[in-house]
Amino acid sequence: MITFGEFAGVLITDFLQARKIADTYSAALSEEYHVNPILSGMPVPHYTIDEAEIDVPVKVMGIKKTEITQEMVKKILVKIERNLPTLLYRNIKNSYYEKQEHNVWLKNGAVEADQVGVSLDPGLEQDEQARVIRLSEEPQLKACYKSSVASICTLMNTYMNTYIEENNIGEMKLLDFTDAFVSTLKSSCKQEFGSYPDTQTPFIDKSSLKKMCQIIGNTMFFEFKEIFDQKDGILILPETGKMESSCTPEQLMRVKLKIREQDVSFVVDKDENSGETKRFLTLG
């Protein structure tokens, strides 16, 4: 038994495979035509399945529905625990301290300013020489952020575990769970970075934190997707022959599919300002 959706997908896939076989053979023939002095001036035969209609009886066997189990929920927590630390640190690094710069004073080549977490020696006078330094060049601050990432991930695992226990995940949609994840991540980041000095807090404005959490949420969305994808559908038993004689009228369903061939092309769009190119599919 398979679902009706799987059955229809297999039929369409077979037509795609048939088109691929025909195109491959036409390509091989073109080589033969090219080297044959008699055939070289003739068009290479190429056939397409412009339209096909299928009429097949199927027996309806019931409804298939996959519920989210506790074991599946545990997999979600494992994904958060495994993937979030690297993902979180990379986004903090990319969206904040790789781009933040501070003026620091130098005395004999040593950093003396306290803007980046380096203690200022009161016995030293400020030199006129200054340079711009990125926060990512400060190993102490880098270590602080890595430590904070670990703390945030621990908080996230605890909070999400509580969230799963207090809510009926089986009735929850993927987007609802992702929104809860993003909201929990924002709260955890605020809690962790709330004790940082202003000059070291990664997300001074709310929009920066919100953007980062949404980016991470969109990434984790695809991690959660395989858990929340419900493989629902009508279970059917495709058969040939005199099915009418062995089925009740309620069980029998005749499926008529009309398949029309369409060509798919790649279109490349280039952003004139950034120079970035995006490739997407379009129907011919």
CORGINOR-V703942 format. One line per field, one symbol per residue. phi: phi as a letter, one per 20 degrees, with the letter a starting at -180 (. if undefined). A space follows every 10 residues. Layout:
phi->???
This chain:
phi->.cffffffff ffffffffff ffffffffff ffffeefeef eefffbdcef bcccccecdf dqddbdefef ffffffffff feefgfffff ffffecffde ccecedclnd fcfdfdnefe ffedefeffb beceffeeff ffffffffgf fffffgffff fffffeceff deegffffff ffffffffff ffefeffgfd ffcfdfffff ffffffffff gfffgffefe eeqefccfbd nefgfdcegf eebedddddd fcedcedddd fffemfdcdb ebee
